[in-house]
Amino acid sequence: MAYKSVFDFSVVKSEFENAGIKPHFIPLIWKHVLQNPNCQWDEIPSLPSAAYPLLNSKFISCTSTLHSIINSNDTVTTKLLVKLQNGEFVEAVIMRYDTRLGKYDGKPRPGGPRSTLCISSQVGCKMGCKFCATGSMGFKNNLSSGEIVEQLVHASRISAIRNVVFMGMGEPLNNYASVVEAIRVMTASPFQLSPKKITVSTVGIIHAINKLQTDIPNLNLAVSLHAPVQDIRCQIMPAARAFPLERLMNTLRDYQNNRKSLLST
């Protein structure tokens, strides 16, 4: 039997509730796993007694493994090759920068060193963008929410992650449920990332964009138009036929206006 990731929140929550265990213990488990890689479930203190056999029989702290780490020559970027439980691989990339470099309005900029993690949401992609290496793979499978969060877990042990961008392998909005659940985990304890520090990049899945602004307010959205003309977009990305440019731009205006309204309240 394949074990489930303990970071698959909906699965853990369902199993806990069926066993009469309150879900508020789940962040405690996540915190222990973050602080103690490869820990045994019996080592986690203060859980209900029924939680230990349940965790041992159905869950594992990480279903994926960090297969390789490659640093750029300037050490600004670190590429993580993550091996999934099914034997497939995805990439995640840590990008480091210092906000104090340069000036703003003639004055030194505030801040300091920060790390952004670029995360994958699928193995392969069905969008078929002509220039994209992942698109040439075709679509293989969606990642579970736990497999998405585990990329952050692996990266957090290398660098303190401040921002997350869904700009890795796959079209995030084609794996909507898992991506939304993963973001909700990332913004909860113990990760506690702000939605304003998370960006989802999409080619423009209109119905999912409309849903996203309701499900996760204040989230950043990035859209790859590929070209400013619909015919050229379709040549570069055949899937663009399903997302006409005029409709997409109207959707993005609504998204921006709604976000401004939320930020002002």
C-alpha positions in Angstrom: 0.0 0.0 0.0 1.3 3.4 -1.0 1.6 5.8 2.0 0.0 9.2 1.8 1.9 12.4 2.5 1.2 13.9 6.0 1.0 17.2 4.2 -2.1 16.1 2.2 -4.4 18.1 4.5 -7.8 16.9 3.3 -6.7 13.2 3.6 -5.2 13.6 7.0 -8.2 15.6 8.2 -10.7 13.0 7.0 -8.8 10.1 8.6 -8.4 12.0 11.9 -12.1 12.9 12.0 -13.1 9.3 11.2 -10.9 8.2 14.2 -12.4 10.9 16.5 -9.1 12.9 16.5 -9.4 16.7 16.3 -7.8 18.2 13.2 -6.1 21.0 15.3 -3.3 18.5 16.0 -2.2 18.5 12.3 -0.1 21.7 12.4 1.7 20.3 15.4 2.7 17.2 13.3 3.8 19.4 10.5 5.9 21.6 12.8 7.6 18.5 14.2 8.3 17.1 10.7 9.9 20.4 9.6 12.1 20.5 12.6 13.0 16.7 12.6 13.5 15.3 9.1 12.9 11.5 8.9 11.3 11.5 12.4 9.2 8.6 13.6 5.6 9.3 14.5 6.0 7.9 18.0 8.6 10.7 18.6 5.9 13.4 18.3 4.8 14.5 21.8 1.3 15.4 22.9 -0.8 13.6 20.3 -3.9 11.6 21.2 -3.0 7.9 21.6 -5.2 7.0 18.6 -3.1 9.2 16.3 0.0 7.1 16.5 -1.2 3.8 15.0 -3.2 5.8 12.4 -0.1 7.8 11.3 2.1 4.6 11.2 -0.4 2.7 9.1 -1.3 5.3 6.5 1.1 8.3 6.4 4.7 9.2 5.8 6.5 12.4 6.6 7.6 12.9 3.0 6.5 10.7 0.1 9.1 12.4 -2.2 12.9 12.5 -1.9 15.4 15.1 -2.8 17.2 13.4 -5.6 19.8 16.1 -6.4 20.8 19.7 -5.6 22.5 21.9 -8.2 23.9 25.3 -7.3 24.6 28.0 -9.9 28.2 29.2 -10.0 27.2 32.4 -8.2 25.2 30.4 -5.6 22.2 32.7 -6.3 20.1 29.8 -7.6 19.7 26.3 -6.4 17.8 23.7 -8.5 16.2 20.8 -6.6 15.3 17.6 -8.5 12.6 15.9 -6.5 11.7 12.2 -7.0 8.0 11.4 -6.4 6.6 8.2 -4.9 5.6 7.0 -8.4 9.1 7.4 -9.7 8.5 10.6 -11.7 10.6 13.7 -11.2 9.7 17.4 -10.8 11.9 20.4 -10.4 11.8 23.2 -7.8 14.2 26.2 -7.8 15.4 28.4 -4.9 16.2 32.0 -6.1 18.0 34.2 -3.7 18.2 38.0 -3.9 19.0 41.0 -1.6 16.5 43.8 -1.6 19.1 46.2 -0.3 20.9 46.2 -3.7 20.3 49.3 -5.8 18.3 52.4 -4.8 14.7 53.4 -4.8 13.9 57.1 -5.3 17.5 57.9 -4.9 17.7 56.3 -1.4 19.0 52.9 -0.2 16.4 50.2 -0.3 15.2 48.6 2.9 15.1 44.8 3.5 17.7 42.2 3.2 18.4 38.7 1.8 15.3 36.8 0.7 14.6 33.5 -1.0 11.8 32.7 -3.4 10.9 29.1 -4.3 9.6 28.2 -7.7 7.3 25.2 -7.4 5.9 22.6 -9.8 2.3 21.5 -9.8 2.2 18.7 -12.4 4.5 16.2 -14.1 4.5 17.4 -17.6 1.8 19.7 -19.0 -1.1 19.5 -21.5 -0.9 23.1 -22.7 1.7 22.3 -25.4 3.4 25.7 -25.5 5.9 25.5 -28.4 8.9 27.0 -26.5 8.4 25.0 -23.3 10.5 22.0 -22.4 7.8 20.8 -20.0 5.1 21.1 -22.6 7.1 18.8 -24.9 6.8 16.1 -22.3 3.1 16.0 -22.6 0.9 15.5 -19.5 1.8 12.7 -17.1 0.0 13.4 -13.8 -1.1 16.0 -11.3 0.7 16.4 -8.0 -1.2 15.9 -4.8 -1.4 18.9 -2.5 1.1 17.1 -0.2 3.6 16.6 -3.1 3.4 20.3 -3.8 3.9 21.3 -0.2 6.8 18.8 0.1 8.8 20.9 -2.4 8.5 23.7 0.2 9.5 21.3 3.0 12.7 20.2 1.1 13.6 23.8 0.1 13.0 25.2 3.7 15.8 22.9 4.9 18.2 24.6 2.5 17.1 28.2 2.7 14.4 30.3 4.6 11.7 30.7 2.0 9.9 34.0 2.0 8.0 33.9 -1.3 6.6 31.0 -3.4 5.8 31.2 -7.2 3.9 28.5 -9.0 6.0 28.8 -12.2 7.6 25.4 -12.3 6.5 22.4 -14.3 2.8 22.3 -15.2 -0.2 24.6 -15.5 -1.3 25.2 -11.8 -4.9 26.0 -12.7 -5.3 22.7 -14.4 -4.6 21.1 -11.0 -6.8 23.5 -9.2 -8.0 21.6 -6.1 -4.5 20.4 -5.2 -2.9 23.8 -5.8 -5.5 25.7 -3.7 -5.2 23.2 -0.8 -1.4 23.4 -0.9 -1.6 27.2 -0.8 -3.9 27.0 2.2 -1.4 24.7 4.0 1.5 27.2 3.1 -0.5 30.1 4.6 -1.3 28.2 7.8 0.9 27.2 10.7 3.7 26.4 10.8 4.6 27.8 7.3 2.6 31.0 7.7 3.4 32.5 4.3 1.2 35.5 3.4 -1.0 35.0 0.3 0.6 38.3 -0.8 3.9 36.4 -1.0 2.5 33.7 -3.2 2.1 34.0 -7.0 0.3 31.6 -9.3 1.3 31.8 -12.9 -1.1 30.6 -15.6 -1.6 30.7 -19.3 -5.1 32.0 -18.7 -7.6 29.4 -17.6 -10.6 31.8 -17.4 -13.0 29.8 -15.3 -10.3 28.9 -12.7 -9.2 32.6 -12.5 -12.8 33.6 -11.6 -12.9 30.9 -8.9 -9.4 31.7 -7.5 -10.2 35.2 -6.4 -13.0 33.9 -4.2 -11.2 30.8 -2.9 -7.9 32.6 -2.0 -8.3 36.4 -1.7 -5.1 38.6 -1.9 -3.2 36.0 -3.9 -0.9 37.3 -6.7 -1.7 36.2 -10.2 0.7 36.2 -13.2 -0.5 35.5 -16.7 1.6 34.4 -19.7 -0.1 35.9 -22.7 2.7 34.7 -25.1 1.6 37.3 -27.6 -0.7 40.4 -27.8 -2.6 39.0 -30.8 -5.0 35.9 -30.5 -3.9 34.3 -33.7 -0.2 34.4 -32.7 -1.1 33.1 -29.2 -2.8 30.1 -30.8 0.3 29.4 -32.9 2.5 29.5 -29.8 0.1 27.7 -27.5 -2.7 25.8 -29.3 -4.7 25.6 -26.0 -5.2 29.4 -26.3 -8.2 28.8 -28.6 -10.2 27.9 -25.5 -9.2 31.2 -23.8 -9.8 34.0 -26.2 -7.7 37.1 -25.5 -10.7 39.5 -25.2 -12.4 37.3 -22.6 -9.2 36.7 -20.8 -8.4 40.5 -20.5 -11.9 41.2 -19.2 -11.5 38.4 -16.6 -8.1 39.9 -15.5 -9.6 43.4 -15.2 -12.3 41.9 -12.9 -9.6 40.0 -10.9 -7.5 43.2 -10.5 -10.5 45.3 -9.5 -11.7 42.8 -6.9 -8.3 42.5 -5.5 -8.0 46.3 -5.1 -11.4 46.2 -3.3 -10.2 43.5 -0.9 -6.9 45.3 -0.2 -8.8 48.6 0.6 -11.1 47.0 3.1 
